[in-house]
Amino acid sequence: MLKRDLTLERHWQALMGEIERMLGQRPKDLNGTLFLIGVQELGKGNKLFTKEQKQDLMHIAICKVLSYAGYYELEGLDGDGWPHWKLTRKLPHFDLLEQEKLLKIQVLEYFEKEFGWHPPADSGI
């Protein structure tokens, strides 16, 4: 594993620890973290969501975190207050591992920009 990958994993685990400290529960995986971001971005609080709404929440989260890298732009909210995004730049063709790394990097950036969280001091990503 490359040093950059190890640094990413250390930062990711630190973020998971911080989320656990804030919420009392650690997300199981990247999908759980994306779900939390989707709920946060929807802004309607913690409530019961249908399976389809949960998928929509994850889509919201993916668009939000990838917007920091210039892939998506917020178009606006629909009548129910759900955000809608448009693709502004073609996504790279990555394998699943590379997609996960990209999303983790962008999730880290999301928490830095939205909540002022910073990874532990060590070499940067």
C-alpha positions as CSV (number, residue, x, y, z in Angstrom):
1,M,0.0,0.0,0.0
2,L,1.3,3.4,-0.9
3,K,2.1,6.0,1.8
4,R,-0.7,8.2,0.3
5,D,-3.1,5.3,0.8
6,L,-2.0,4.8,4.4
7,T,-2.4,8.5,5.1
8,L,-5.9,8.5,3.5
9,E,-6.8,5.5,5.7
10,R,-5.5,7.2,8.9
11,H,-7.5,10.3,8.1
12,W,-10.6,8.3,7.3
13,Q,-10.3,6.4,10.6
14,A,-9.8,9.6,12.5
15,L,-13.0,11.0,10.8
16,M,-14.9,7.9,11.7
17,G,-13.8,8.3,15.3
18,E,-14.9,11.9,15.3
19,I,-18.4,11.0,13.9
20,E,-18.7,8.3,16.5
21,R,-17.8,10.9,19.2
22,M,-20.4,13.4,17.8
23,L,-23.2,10.9,17.2
24,G,-22.5,8.1,19.5
25,Q,-22.2,5.6,16.7
26,R,-19.6,4.9,14.1
27,P,-20.8,4.6,10.4
28,K,-20.3,1.0,9.2
29,D,-18.7,2.0,6.0
30,L,-18.5,4.7,3.3
31,N,-22.1,4.2,2.4
32,G,-23.2,4.8,6.0
33,T,-21.2,8.0,5.9
34,L,-22.7,9.1,2.6
35,F,-26.2,8.5,4.1
36,L,-25.4,10.8,7.0
37,I,-24.2,13.5,4.7
38,G,-27.3,13.1,2.6
39,V,-29.5,13.5,5.6
40,Q,-27.5,16.6,6.7
41,E,-27.7,18.1,3.2
42,L,-31.5,17.5,3.0
43,G,-31.9,19.4,6.2
44,K,-35.1,17.7,7.4
45,G,-33.6,16.0,10.4
46,N,-33.4,12.4,11.3
47,K,-36.6,10.7,10.3
48,L,-37.7,7.4,8.7
49,F,-36.9,7.2,5.0
50,T,-38.1,4.8,2.4
51,K,-35.6,2.6,0.5
52,E,-35.9,4.9,-2.5
53,Q,-35.4,8.0,-0.4
54,K,-32.3,6.4,1.2
55,Q,-30.9,5.9,-2.3
56,D,-31.7,9.5,-3.1
57,L,-30.0,10.7,0.1
58,M,-26.8,8.8,-0.9
59,H,-27.0,10.4,-4.4
60,I,-27.4,13.8,-2.8
61,A,-24.3,13.1,-0.7
62,I,-22.2,11.9,-3.6
63,C,-23.1,14.9,-5.7
64,K,-22.4,17.3,-2.8
65,V,-18.9,15.8,-2.0
66,L,-18.0,15.6,-5.7
67,S,-19.1,19.2,-6.2
68,Y,-15.9,20.2,-4.3
69,A,-13.9,18.6,-7.2
70,G,-16.0,20.4,-9.8
71,Y,-18.0,17.4,-11.0
72,Y,-21.5,18.5,-9.9
73,E,-23.3,21.8,-9.4
74,L,-26.4,22.4,-7.4
75,E,-29.3,23.2,-9.7
76,G,-31.8,24.0,-6.9
77,L,-34.5,22.4,-4.7
78,D,-37.7,20.8,-5.9
79,G,-41.1,21.5,-4.4
80,D,-40.4,19.1,-1.5
81,G,-37.1,20.7,-0.6
82,W,-34.9,18.0,-2.1
83,P,-31.7,19.2,-3.8
84,H,-31.1,18.5,-7.5
85,W,-27.6,18.4,-9.0
86,K,-26.3,18.5,-12.5
87,L,-23.1,17.0,-13.8
88,T,-20.7,19.7,-14.9
89,R,-17.6,17.6,-15.7
90,K,-17.4,14.0,-16.8
91,L,-16.4,11.6,-14.1
92,P,-13.2,9.6,-14.6
93,H,-13.4,5.9,-15.4
94,F,-12.1,4.4,-12.2
95,D,-12.3,0.9,-10.9
96,L,-14.2,0.4,-7.6
97,L,-11.2,0.9,-5.4
98,E,-10.3,4.2,-7.1
99,Q,-13.9,5.3,-6.9
100,E,-13.9,4.6,-3.2
101,K,-10.6,6.5,-2.7
102,L,-12.0,9.5,-4.6
103,L,-15.2,9.5,-2.5
104,K,-13.3,9.2,0.8
105,I,-11.0,12.1,-0.2
106,Q,-14.0,14.2,-1.0
107,V,-15.9,13.2,2.2
108,L,-12.8,14.3,4.2
109,E,-12.9,17.6,2.3
110,Y,-16.7,17.9,3.0
111,F,-16.1,17.6,6.8
112,E,-13.2,20.1,6.7
113,K,-15.2,22.7,4.8
114,E,-18.6,22.2,6.3
115,F,-17.7,21.5,9.9
116,G,-14.1,22.7,10.3
117,W,-12.8,19.2,11.1
118,H,-9.2,18.6,10.3
119,P,-7.3,15.3,10.0
120,P,-4.5,14.6,12.5
121,A,-1.3,16.4,11.7
122,D,0.9,14.2,9.5
123,S,1.9,14.2,5.9
124,G,-0.9,15.5,3.6
125,I,-3.0,13.4,1.2
